[in-house]
Amino acid sequence: MADSTDIWSVESNDAVHISLVTPNKTLHTFHPKFTYSIFGEEESIFGYQGLKINVKYHASDMRPLLQITYNKKFPAVGTTEPTDLKPILEAYLPKTAFEKQSIFEAAISDTSNSNWTPPGELWKTIQSGSKTFEVWKGSLADLAVQQMLKRIQILVSFFIEAGTPLDLRETEEALKRWTVFFLYQKTTEATAGTSSPYTFMGYSTVYRYFMYQPPTPPVSPATTKKEPVQSASRDDFKFPAPEDNAPELQFSSHPCRSRISQFVILPPFQKGGNGSRFYNAIFDNFLADPKTIEITVEDPNEAFDDLRDLNDLARLRLNPTFAALRINTKVSLKAKGPVPRDIIDTEALEKIRTKFKIAPRQFARVVEMQLLSLIP
Ligand code: ACO
C-alpha cells in the first residue's frame, strides 16, 4: 500500500503553472525550474491531490492572478495539516494577485489603457527578420519600475538557482543604484482583442558600484569603513573601501562598475537568440554610459557564462586589433620556461579591454578563446 504522505504530496515544480495571457488567449504556459526557496528543499507540497497553482500573467503589463485549485484536500488531523499555500505565496506576489479571476479578466480586457508602454524609457529597438523587440530601462527608484518588479520578482526564484528577489524597502538613494531592463516583443498591431502590442519576454537588474578614488590628502586609516562583502564571481576584485569623510561619495557623479545581477529570459523565448539580443543591448547601454568603467556579472551560471563568452567574443572580433591577434609561434616554440610576455601585445590588449569595459578575468578568458580558435 502506498504511504499516505505520497498520495497527498505533489512536486511543487509540477504543481506550479505559469502562463502569459491576453484577454482572449493563453499565449504560453510553462513550469518553474526551481521552487525550493518558496516551498522548501524537497520541492514538495503536502496535503492536496490534483493541486494546480496557476500564476497567470497579463502578457504585457505582467499583472498577475493566482489561482489555487485541487481535487481533494487532506483533512486536518491533529498537527498534520495541508500546506497553507496563500501565506507562502503572499510574500512573493503583490496583493492584487489574490483578487478574483473575474476582476483580473475585467482589468486586462479594459481597452481604455490601450496606450500602455513598458515602465521606464525605450532604450533600444531591435529588428530581427520580421520580428521587433524593444528593450526598456528604468531606475528602481521609479515607482512604475517598482510596481513591475513586485509583479515579476517571483520569476527570479522560479528560474535562477539561489536567486533572491530585491528588497524594495531600501532608501531612494540605494534604489537609484539599480537599473532594471525589460525585454519585450512588439507586434505592429495589437492582436485582436488584446489591449497591448507588447509581450514580456524577460528582464534584468543591474547594480552600480562606485569605483573609489582616494581623496587627497589621504584620510587616516582609523576613519575607514569596510566595504560589504559581495558574492564571489569570476570578476571579483575589490575596490578600496569608501571613506566616511570622502567628499566625492556622491554616487551619481562617480565612476562605476555596473554589475548584471539578475538576468531571466522566460522559457518560451529561450534558445532563440533573445538572451544574446538582450545582453548586447544592456552592454551597449553601459558602453555608452561615461560613468561606467567596467561591466561585470554577479554569480553567472554556466548558461550565462556561455552566452556572455560568445557575445563578448563576437563583439571583440569586430575590433581590427583584436581580430588580428596572433600567437607569435616562433617565440613560443623557442621559449623555454615561462612564456615570454611579448608573445602578444599586452599593452594593445589592455587598451581594447578598457575601451570595451570588460573585467580583466573575463577579458583574459575571451582572449584565450580567440587564440585557441586560431590554432589549426
Ligand atoms: N535557434 C536555436 N538555437 C539558438 C538560436 C536559434 N535561433 N539562437 C541562439 N541559439 C542558441 C545559442 O547558440 C545558444 O546555444 P548554446 O546554449 O549551445 O550556447 C543558446 O541558444 C542560448 O543563446 P540565446 O538564445 O541567445 O540565450 P537564451 O535566450 O536561451 O538565454 C539564458 C539564455 C539567459 C541563460 C536563459 O536560458 C535564462 O534566462 N535561463 C533561466 C535563468 C538563468 O539561468 N539566468 C542566468 C542566471 S545568471 C545571472 O542572472 C547573472
Residues whose N, C-alpha, C, O or C-beta is under 5 A from the ligand:
A	BS01	ACO	F159 I160 I260 S261 Q262 F263 V264 I265 F269 Q270 K271 G272 G273 N274 G275 S276 E298 D299 P300 N301 A303 F304 D306
